[in-house]
């Protein structure tokens, strides 16, 4: 699998199941679950049914873990240290998190703003015709 292909695959879906990720990485699902216990930066969310769902950020970490362990032959401890070092050296990124209630409120406000805009545009269109 080429790097470009894996990057495209990573970004092509918002959420992936453990079986999809397992197939993409060519590792068994129990290996992914084990990696979760060994790498603190790997914390996939769980859906309402309690199943793991992997986001593109999780996949990037998993591809890097696989590369370190399998291609570069790092130990778990060595890979963990390398990832923490890389994270420390990279520019800080802030992830904004919204609760479902906040998300619904924001969506409602955007919808209301769009409805007001639509009414204003209709009024202008009618005024221009007269």
GUDOVEX-335049 format. One line per field, with one value per residue (C-alpha): residue number from 0; residue in one letter; x, y, z. Coordinates in pm, 1 decimal. Layout:
seq <- [NUM,...]
type <- [A,...]
c1 <- [X,...]
c2 <- [Y,...]
c3 <- [Z,...]
This chain:
seq <- [0,1,2,3,4,5,6,7,8,9,10,11,12,13,14,15,16,17,18,19,20,21,22,23,24,25,26,27,28,29,30,31,32,33,34,35,36,37,38,39,40,41,42,43,44,45,46,47,48,49,50,51,52,53,54,55,56,57,58,59,60,61,62,63,64,65,66,67,68,69,70,71,72,73,74,75,76,77,78,79,80,81,82,83,84,85,86,87,88,89,90,91,92,93,94,95,96,97,98,99,100,101,102,103,104,105,106,107,108,109,110,111,112,113,114,115,116,117,118,119,120,121,122,123,124,125,126,127,128,129]
type <- [X,X,X,X,X,X,X,X,X,X,X,X,X,X,X,X,X,X,X,X,X,X,X,X,X,X,X,X,X,X,X,X,X,X,X,X,X,X,X,X,X,X,X,X,X,X,X,X,X,X,X,X,X,X,X,X,X,X,X,X,X,X,X,X,X,X,X,X,X,X,X,X,X,X,X,X,X,X,X,X,X,X,X,X,X,X,X,X,X,X,X,X,X,X,X,X,X,X,X,X,X,X,X,X,X,X,X,X,X,X,X,X,X,X,X,X,X,X,X,X,X,X,X,X,X,X,X,X,X,X]
c1 <- [0.0,148.6,157.8,-72.6,-324.1,-327.1,-371.2,-668.4,-815.5,-767.9,-959.9,-1231.9,-1463.4,-1535.5,-1570.7,-1454.3,-1525.4,-1255.4,-1296.7,-1240.3,-933.8,-803.7,-827.3,-666.7,-369.3,-349.3,-355.6,-608.7,-868.9,-719.1,-390.3,-569.8,-730.5,-388.7,-232.8,-499.5,-366.2,-6.4,-36.4,-211.6,-261.1,-478.3,-829.5,-1099.0,-1448.4,-1730.9,-2070.6,-2402.5,-2373.0,-2030.6,-1836.1,-1510.5,-1523.5,-1196.5,-1161.2,-900.6,-676.8,-687.5,-596.1,-293.2,-168.5,-235.8,-50.0,244.5,238.3,233.2,523.3,731.0,660.0,662.1,871.3,1123.3,1123.8,1076.8,971.0,637.8,825.4,1047.7,749.2,564.8,863.8,906.9,539.7,547.6,865.1,706.1,394.8,603.2,801.2,496.3,304.4,22.2,-323.9,-641.9,-940.7,-1268.8,-1523.9,-1895.8,-2153.9,-2458.2,-2667.4,-2423.5,-2407.9,-2788.7,-2805.9,-2546.2,-2721.6,-3053.0,-2899.4,-2746.2,-3078.3,-3260.8,-3002.6,-3039.7,-3418.5,-3394.0,-3151.1,-3384.0,-3676.5,-3466.3,-3361.1,-3723.4,-3829.1,-3557.5,-3658.0,-4022.8,-3924.5,-3710.2,-4002.5,-4241.1]
c2 <- [0.0,334.6,632.1,835.0,553.6,508.5,885.8,881.5,579.3,745.7,1057.8,888.3,810.6,989.4,671.9,314.9,-5.8,-217.0,-479.2,-216.7,-78.5,-427.4,-505.9,-175.9,-230.2,-604.7,-680.8,-872.3,-678.8,-804.3,-637.2,-303.3,-350.4,-434.8,-125.7,83.9,-40.4,39.5,376.6,650.4,864.7,594.1,628.2,545.7,654.7,410.3,434.0,389.1,13.3,27.1,-60.5,115.7,375.0,500.3,854.5,965.3,1093.1,747.4,586.3,811.6,706.8,340.0,354.7,517.0,252.1,-24.7,134.8,168.5,-184.3,-383.4,-191.1,-22.2,-305.6,-85.2,-243.9,-133.0,82.6,230.2,305.5,467.0,691.1,780.6,877.5,1087.3,1256.6,1329.5,1466.3,1689.7,1825.1,1895.0,2222.7,2205.4,2148.5,2214.3,1988.5,2161.8,1932.9,2002.9,1808.5,1685.9,1958.0,2231.2,2087.4,2085.8,2442.9,2560.5,2378.9,2535.5,2882.4,2831.3,2703.1,3005.3,3243.7,3074.9,3101.6,3476.2,3520.0,3334.2,3559.8,3871.2,3745.5,3667.5,4017.4,4175.4,3961.7,4068.2,4434.2,4419.2,4278.0,4560.2]
c3 <- [0.0,-99.7,133.7,-94.1,-111.0,264.5,316.4,77.5,254.4,592.3,492.7,285.9,582.4,905.9,1113.9,1061.4,1249.8,1409.8,1135.4,862.2,1037.8,1104.2,733.4,629.9,859.6,800.3,1173.2,1380.5,1584.8,1911.4,1812.6,1778.2,2119.7,2266.9,2111.5,2284.9,2618.0,2524.6,2349.0,2547.3,2238.4,2084.2,2222.0,1965.9,2055.6,2104.4,1942.7,2122.7,2089.1,2259.3,1942.5,1866.3,1591.1,1449.9,1316.2,1059.2,1343.2,1503.5,1171.7,1129.8,1472.6,1393.7,1061.7,1242.9,1517.7,1259.0,1073.1,1388.6,1512.1,1189.1,935.6,1164.9,1423.8,1732.1,2059.9,2208.2,2458.6,2186.5,1962.3,2253.2,2330.1,1961.8,1925.4,2242.0,2118.9,1779.2,1947.4,2173.9,1876.3,1657.5,1683.5,1934.2,1793.6,1981.8,1931.3,1995.6,2147.4,2158.5,2349.6,2159.6,2322.0,2216.0,1866.0,1837.6,1966.3,1712.9,1428.5,1535.8,1537.6,1193.1,1059.1,1200.6,1049.6,710.9,727.0,803.4,516.1,281.0,381.0,320.7,-21.3,-113.7,-1.7,-215.3,-512.7,-480.7,-439.7,-753.3,-956.3,-862.4]
